[in-house]
């Protein structure tokens, strides 16, 4: 592994938040073969336009890099193209990374499916493109006289044009992926099977939970590392009553997820929009659990999912010795602890939210039959023109029927 120093700009965060961010940055770095051997912290309200950190801290950073024989410096915030170039000049041979670049490299190593590779490549090229101007000086060393356009400039222009064209093609491919996913979601909606989506901080155990609840022989990769799973995976899961749901695993969230990453993974994150219920999987053993919960809820709010029905699922109970929080269900996905309880709670949330009485004409009973897997018929009374039914189920399903059949009784 290459030795690296973390350069951290704190803009009003608490000591706990800074400590957590440094630990997380070190873990992110480890996943791209960089070992964090030290750090420099500056508390400042706004970034320095030239170096992100102030002049004094840059000098301290130079000394730290020399003392620790570091080969790389990782900044906790995204660097502008100008900052990256100036930092390379100040820090000599040390590689310059920012947090976005580290996360993109992790995603690049984890992407296996065609969709995942498209999304990651698009995010990387979108990050890279505005930074290519800084390469002109390096490329121009290949030749060219004073006052003329050297071959380096030509190479840069050709490279930028190639990247622009590639970004355009990737966006078209990703749009096709989005259309295919929309068709798939439409078919799911017609099948009348509720969709439950797993969300949570990366490495909270979502994939392990999907494997534990699903009877499928095709298990999802579940490893103790950040962003082990990038591609959305769906499995059919049977509830205690015999009803079924579609359980979907999505990419894990992280504090301050880079905007370019969220934009590139929009097709994947749209899977959450069709979910009738969210399971927020939380690492019960993390000393920074509350900060992780806050980060996930912030992203859900940005995606317009803040009001979606949600169950907090506190995972890794087998490694926890205290009293679990009261506002959710504590489980161990790895050892199967409290999974039956979780399934009952899911069923309760999906099928016991609302109860209404409707008059259904005999000619329209098919509409109820198509939703029978999601709606419970509590009572029924036959009349001359149809059936008066007391129905219990998801609010969305019942309101769909209510629009057509409700009558004052």
C-alpha positions as CSV (number, residue, x, y, z in Angstrom):
1,X,0.0,0.0,0.0
2,X,1.1,3.6,-0.6
3,X,1.4,5.8,2.4
4,X,-1.0,8.7,2.5
5,X,-1.7,11.8,4.6
6,X,-5.3,13.1,5.0
7,X,-5.9,16.8,4.6
8,X,-9.1,17.7,6.4
9,X,-11.0,21.1,6.2
10,X,-13.4,21.3,9.1
11,X,-16.2,23.8,8.5
12,X,-18.0,23.9,11.9
13,X,-18.3,20.2,12.5
14,X,-18.3,18.8,16.0
15,X,-15.2,16.9,17.3
16,X,-17.2,13.6,17.0
17,X,-18.1,14.4,13.4
18,X,-14.4,15.2,12.5
19,X,-13.2,12.0,14.2
20,X,-15.8,9.9,12.4
21,X,-15.0,11.6,9.0
22,X,-11.3,10.9,9.5
23,X,-11.9,7.2,10.3
24,X,-14.2,6.9,7.3
25,X,-11.7,8.6,5.0
26,X,-9.0,6.2,6.2
27,X,-11.2,3.2,5.5
28,X,-12.1,4.6,2.0
29,X,-8.4,5.1,1.3
30,X,-7.7,1.5,2.4
31,X,-10.1,0.3,-0.3
32,X,-7.9,1.9,-3.0
33,X,-4.6,0.7,-1.6
34,X,-3.7,3.8,0.3
35,X,-2.7,3.6,4.0
36,X,-3.5,6.7,6.0
37,X,-0.4,7.3,8.2
38,X,-1.3,10.8,9.4
39,X,-3.5,13.9,8.9
40,X,-3.6,17.6,9.0
41,X,-6.8,19.4,10.2
42,X,-7.7,23.0,9.6
43,X,-10.8,24.6,11.1
44,X,-12.0,27.3,8.7
45,X,-15.4,28.6,7.6
46,X,-14.6,28.5,3.9
47,X,-12.1,26.8,1.6
48,X,-9.0,28.6,0.4
49,X,-9.5,29.3,-3.4
50,X,-6.0,28.2,-4.2
51,X,-5.2,25.2,-2.0
52,X,-8.4,24.4,-0.1
53,X,-6.3,24.8,3.1
54,X,-4.7,28.0,4.1
55,X,-1.0,28.8,3.4
56,X,0.2,27.9,6.9
57,X,-1.6,24.5,6.8
58,X,-0.2,23.8,3.4
59,X,3.3,24.3,4.8
60,X,2.5,22.0,7.7
61,X,1.2,19.5,5.2
62,X,4.4,19.7,3.2
63,X,6.4,18.9,6.3
64,X,4.1,16.1,7.3
65,X,4.4,14.5,3.8
66,X,8.2,14.7,4.1
67,X,8.4,13.4,7.7
68,X,6.1,10.4,7.0
69,X,7.5,9.7,3.5
70,X,4.0,9.8,2.2
71,X,3.3,9.1,-1.4
72,X,-0.2,10.6,-1.6
73,X,-2.4,13.3,0.0
74,X,-6.1,12.8,0.3
75,X,-8.4,15.9,0.7
76,X,-11.8,15.4,2.4
77,X,-13.5,17.8,0.0
78,X,-13.7,17.8,-3.8
79,X,-10.9,19.9,-5.3
80,X,-11.5,22.3,-8.1
81,X,-9.3,21.8,-11.3
82,X,-7.3,24.9,-10.3
83,X,-6.7,23.7,-6.8
84,X,-5.6,20.2,-7.9
85,X,-3.0,21.7,-10.3
86,X,-1.6,24.2,-7.7
87,X,-1.4,21.4,-5.0
88,X,0.5,19.2,-7.4
89,X,3.0,22.0,-7.8
90,X,3.3,22.5,-4.0
91,X,3.4,18.9,-2.9
92,X,6.0,17.6,-5.4
93,X,5.8,13.9,-6.2
94,X,2.9,13.1,-3.9
95,X,-0.3,12.0,-5.6
96,X,-3.2,14.3,-5.1
97,X,-6.6,12.7,-4.3
98,X,-9.9,14.1,-3.2
99,X,-12.7,12.3,-1.5
100,X,-14.8,12.1,-4.7
101,X,-11.9,10.6,-6.6
102,X,-11.4,7.9,-4.0
103,X,-15.1,6.9,-4.0
104,X,-15.2,6.8,-7.8
105,X,-12.1,4.5,-7.8
106,X,-13.8,2.2,-5.3
107,X,-16.9,2.1,-7.4
108,X,-14.8,1.4,-10.5
109,X,-13.3,-1.6,-8.8
110,X,-16.6,-2.9,-7.6
111,X,-18.7,-2.5,-10.8
112,X,-19.3,-5.8,-12.5
113,X,-22.5,-5.6,-14.5
114,X,-22.9,-3.7,-17.7
115,X,-25.2,-1.2,-16.0
116,X,-22.8,-0.7,-13.1
117,X,-19.9,-0.1,-15.4
118,X,-21.8,2.4,-17.5
119,X,-22.8,4.4,-14.4
120,X,-19.3,4.4,-12.9
121,X,-17.6,5.3,-16.1
122,X,-20.1,8.2,-16.6
123,X,-19.4,9.5,-13.1
124,X,-15.6,9.2,-13.6
125,X,-15.6,11.0,-16.9
126,X,-17.9,13.7,-15.7
127,X,-15.5,14.3,-12.8
128,X,-12.4,14.1,-15.1
129,X,-13.6,16.4,-18.0
130,X,-13.3,19.8,-16.3
131,X,-9.9,18.8,-14.9
132,X,-8.3,18.0,-18.2
133,X,-7.4,21.6,-18.9
134,X,-4.6,21.3,-16.3
135,X,-3.0,18.6,-18.5
136,X,-2.2,21.1,-21.3
137,X,1.2,22.1,-19.8
138,X,2.3,18.5,-19.4
139,X,1.2,17.5,-22.9
140,X,2.7,20.6,-24.5
141,X,6.2,19.4,-23.4
142,X,6.0,16.9,-26.3
143,X,6.8,19.8,-28.7
144,X,5.8,23.1,-30.2
145,X,7.5,26.5,-30.4
146,X,6.8,29.7,-28.7
147,X,3.7,31.5,-30.1
148,X,2.5,28.5,-32.0
149,X,-0.1,25.8,-31.1
150,X,2.0,22.8,-30.1
151,X,1.1,19.2,-30.6
152,X,0.4,19.0,-26.9
153,X,-2.5,21.4,-27.2
154,X,-3.8,19.4,-30.2
155,X,-3.6,16.2,-28.2
156,X,-5.5,17.8,-25.3
157,X,-8.3,19.1,-27.6
158,X,-8.6,15.6,-29.3
159,X,-8.7,14.0,-25.8
160,X,-11.4,16.4,-24.5
161,X,-13.5,15.9,-27.7
162,X,-13.2,12.1,-27.3
163,X,-14.3,12.3,-23.6
164,X,-17.2,14.6,-24.6
165,X,-18.4,12.1,-27.2
166,X,-18.0,9.2,-24.8
167,X,-20.0,11.0,-22.1
168,X,-22.8,11.6,-24.7
169,X,-22.8,7.9,-25.6
170,X,-22.9,6.8,-22.0
171,X,-25.8,9.1,-21.2
172,X,-27.8,7.6,-24.1
173,X,-27.0,4.0,-22.9
174,X,-28.0,5.0,-19.4
175,X,-31.2,6.4,-20.6
176,X,-32.0,3.1,-22.3
177,X,-31.3,1.4,-19.0
178,X,-33.7,3.7,-17.3
179,X,-36.4,3.0,-19.8
180,X,-35.9,-0.8,-19.3
181,X,-36.1,-0.3,-15.6
182,X,-39.3,1.7,-15.9
183,X,-40.9,-1.1,-18.0
184,X,-39.8,-3.6,-15.4
185,X,-41.3,-1.5,-12.6
186,X,-44.5,-1.2,-14.6
187,X,-44.8,-5.0,-14.9
188,X,-44.2,-5.3,-11.2
189,X,-47.0,-2.9,-10.5
190,X,-49.3,-4.9,-12.7
191,X,-48.4,-8.1,-10.9
192,X,-49.9,-6.5,-7.7
193,X,-46.9,-7.6,-5.6
194,X,-45.6,-4.9,-3.2
195,X,-42.0,-3.7,-3.5
196,X,-39.9,-3.3,-0.3
197,X,-36.5,-1.6,-0.7
198,X,-33.4,-2.0,1.5
199,X,-31.7,1.3,2.1
200,X,-28.9,2.2,4.5
201,X,-25.3,3.3,5.0
202,X,-22.7,1.3,3.2
203,X,-21.6,-1.9,5.0
204,X,-24.7,-1.9,7.3
205,X,-25.6,-5.5,6.1
206,X,-28.3,-4.9,3.5
207,X,-27.1,-7.7,1.2
208,X,-26.7,-10.1,4.1
209,X,-30.3,-9.4,5.0
210,X,-31.5,-9.9,1.4
211,X,-29.8,-13.3,1.3
212,X,-31.3,-14.2,4.7
213,X,-34.9,-13.4,3.8
214,X,-34.8,-14.8,0.3
215,X,-35.0,-18.5,-0.5
216,X,-33.2,-18.0,-3.8
217,X,-30.2,-20.1,-4.5
218,X,-28.5,-17.2,-6.2
219,X,-27.0,-15.3,-3.3
220,X,-25.9,-11.6,-3.5
221,X,-22.3,-10.8,-2.8
222,X,-22.1,-9.8,0.9
223,X,-18.7,-8.8,2.3
224,X,-17.5,-6.8,5.2
225,X,-16.3,-3.9,3.1
226,X,-17.5,-0.6,1.7
227,X,-19.7,-0.6,-1.4
228,X,-19.5,-4.4,-1.8
229,X,-22.7,-4.3,-3.9
230,X,-23.4,-1.6,-6.6
231,X,-26.1,-3.2,-8.7
232,X,-29.7,-3.4,-7.6
233,X,-30.9,-6.9,-7.0
234,X,-34.5,-8.0,-6.4
235,X,-35.7,-11.3,-4.8
236,X,-39.2,-12.7,-4.1
237,X,-39.8,-13.1,-0.4
238,X,-42.7,-15.0,1.3
239,X,-44.4,-13.4,4.3
240,X,-45.9,-15.3,7.2
241,X,-49.4,-15.2,5.7
242,X,-48.2,-16.7,2.4
243,X,-48.3,-13.4,0.6
244,X,-45.2,-12.3,-1.3
245,X,-43.2,-9.2,-1.7
246,X,-40.3,-8.1,-4.0
247,X,-37.3,-7.2,-1.8
248,X,-34.8,-4.9,-3.6
249,X,-31.2,-4.2,-2.5
250,X,-29.7,-0.9,-3.7
251,X,-26.3,0.8,-3.5
252,X,-25.2,1.8,0.0
253,X,-25.2,5.5,1.0
254,X,-22.4,7.4,2.5
255,X,-21.9,10.8,4.2
256,X,-21.7,13.6,1.6
257,X,-22.2,11.3,-1.4
258,X,-20.7,13.1,-4.4
259,X,-23.3,14.7,-6.6
260,X,-21.8,13.2,-9.8
261,X,-22.2,9.8,-8.3
262,X,-25.9,10.4,-7.4
263,X,-26.5,11.7,-10.9
264,X,-24.8,8.7,-12.6
265,X,-26.6,6.2,-10.3
266,X,-30.0,7.9,-10.9
267,X,-31.3,4.9,-12.8
268,X,-30.4,2.7,-9.9
269,X,-31.8,5.0,-7.2
270,X,-35.1,5.3,-9.1
271,X,-35.7,1.7,-7.9
272,X,-36.5,3.3,-4.6
273,X,-39.3,5.4,-6.1
274,X,-41.5,2.3,-6.8
275,X,-41.0,1.0,-3.3
276,X,-44.1,0.8,-1.1
277,X,-42.0,0.4,2.0
278,X,-38.4,1.1,2.9
279,X,-36.3,-0.9,5.3
280,X,-33.6,1.3,6.7
281,X,-30.8,-1.1,7.7
282,X,-28.6,0.3,10.5
283,X,-25.3,-1.0,11.9
284,X,-26.1,-1.3,15.6
285,X,-22.4,-1.7,16.5
286,X,-21.2,1.4,14.8
287,X,-20.0,4.1,17.3
288,X,-21.2,6.6,14.8
289,X,-24.6,5.1,14.3
290,X,-26.5,8.4,14.8
291,X,-24.4,10.2,12.2
292,X,-24.9,7.4,9.7
293,X,-28.7,7.5,10.3
294,X,-28.7,11.3,9.7
295,X,-26.7,10.9,6.5
296,X,-29.1,8.3,5.1
297,X,-32.2,10.3,6.0
298,X,-30.7,13.4,4.4
299,X,-30.2,11.5,1.1
300,X,-33.7,10.0,1.2
301,X,-35.0,13.5,1.7
302,X,-33.0,14.7,-1.3
303,X,-34.5,11.9,-3.4
304,X,-38.1,12.9,-2.3
305,X,-38.5,9.7,-0.2
306,X,-38.5,11.4,3.2
307,X,-42.2,10.7,3.8
308,X,-42.2,7.1,2.4
309,X,-43.2,4.5,5.0
310,X,-40.1,3.1,6.6
311,X,-39.0,0.6,9.2
312,X,-35.7,1.0,11.0
313,X,-33.9,-2.3,11.1
314,X,-31.0,-2.4,13.6
315,X,-28.6,-5.1,12.3
316,X,-25.7,-7.0,13.9
317,X,-27.5,-7.6,17.2
318,X,-25.3,-10.7,17.8
319,X,-22.3,-8.3,18.2
320,X,-24.2,-5.8,20.4
321,X,-24.3,-5.9,24.2
322,X,-26.4,-2.9,25.1
323,X,-30.1,-2.2,24.9
324,X,-31.3,-1.7,21.3
325,X,-33.2,1.5,20.3
326,X,-37.0,1.2,20.8
327,X,-37.9,2.8,17.5
328,X,-37.3,-0.2,15.2
329,X,-36.6,-3.9,15.2
330,X,-33.2,-5.3,16.2
331,X,-32.0,-8.3,14.2
332,X,-29.0,-10.2,13.2
333,X,-29.2,-10.9,9.5
334,X,-26.1,-13.1,9.7
335,X,-27.5,-15.4,12.4
336,X,-31.2,-15.1,11.6
337,X,-32.2,-13.4,14.9
338,X,-35.6,-11.8,14.9
339,X,-36.2,-12.2,11.2
340,X,-39.7,-13.8,11.7
341,X,-40.5,-10.7,13.8
342,X,-39.3,-8.4,11.0
343,X,-41.4,-10.3,8.4
344,X,-44.5,-9.9,10.5
345,X,-43.8,-6.2,10.9
346,X,-43.4,-5.8,7.1
347,X,-46.7,-7.6,6.6
348,X,-48.4,-5.4,9.1
349,X,-47.0,-2.2,7.5
350,X,-48.0,-3.3,4.0
351,X,-51.4,-4.9,4.5
352,X,-52.9,-3.4,7.7
353,X,-52.7,0.3,7.1
354,X,-56.2,1.1,6.2
355,X,-59.7,-0.4,6.3
356,X,-62.7,0.7,4.1
357,X,-66.1,-0.5,3.0
358,X,-66.9,-0.6,-0.7
359,X,-69.8,-1.7,-2.9
360,X,-68.3,-3.8,-5.7
361,X,-70.6,-4.6,-8.7
362,X,-70.5,-8.2,-9.8
363,X,-69.1,-7.2,-13.1
364,X,-66.1,-5.6,-11.5
365,X,-65.0,-8.3,-9.0
366,X,-62.0,-9.0,-11.2
367,X,-60.4,-5.7,-10.0
368,X,-60.4,-7.1,-6.5
369,X,-59.1,-10.5,-7.6
370,X,-56.1,-8.9,-9.2
371,X,-55.2,-7.2,-5.9
372,X,-56.1,-10.1,-3.7
373,X,-52.4,-10.8,-2.9
374,X,-52.2,-7.3,-1.4
375,X,-55.7,-6.8,0.0
376,X,-57.4,-8.7,2.8
377,X,-61.2,-9.2,2.6
378,X,-62.3,-8.8,6.2
379,X,-66.1,-9.2,5.6
380,X,-68.5,-9.4,2.6
381,X,-72.3,-9.3,2.2
382,X,-74.0,-10.1,-1.1
383,X,-76.7,-7.8,-2.5
384,X,-78.8,-7.7,-5.7
385,X,-76.3,-5.5,-7.5
386,X,-72.9,-6.6,-6.1
387,X,-70.9,-7.3,-2.9
388,X,-70.4,-5.0,0.0
389,X,-66.8,-5.7,1.2
390,X,-64.8,-4.6,4.2
391,X,-61.3,-4.4,2.8
392,X,-58.0,-4.0,4.7
393,X,-54.7,-3.2,3.0
394,X,-52.2,-0.7,1.7
395,X,-53.6,2.8,1.5
396,X,-52.5,3.2,-2.1
397,X,-54.2,0.0,-3.2
398,X,-57.4,0.7,-1.4
399,X,-57.6,4.3,-2.7
400,X,-57.2,3.0,-6.2
401,X,-60.3,0.8,-5.7
402,X,-62.1,3.5,-3.8
403,X,-62.0,5.9,-6.7
404,X,-64.1,3.5,-8.8
405,X,-66.4,1.7,-6.4
406,X,-67.0,3.7,-3.2
407,X,-70.6,4.4,-2.4
408,X,-72.3,5.9,0.6
409,X,-73.7,3.1,2.8
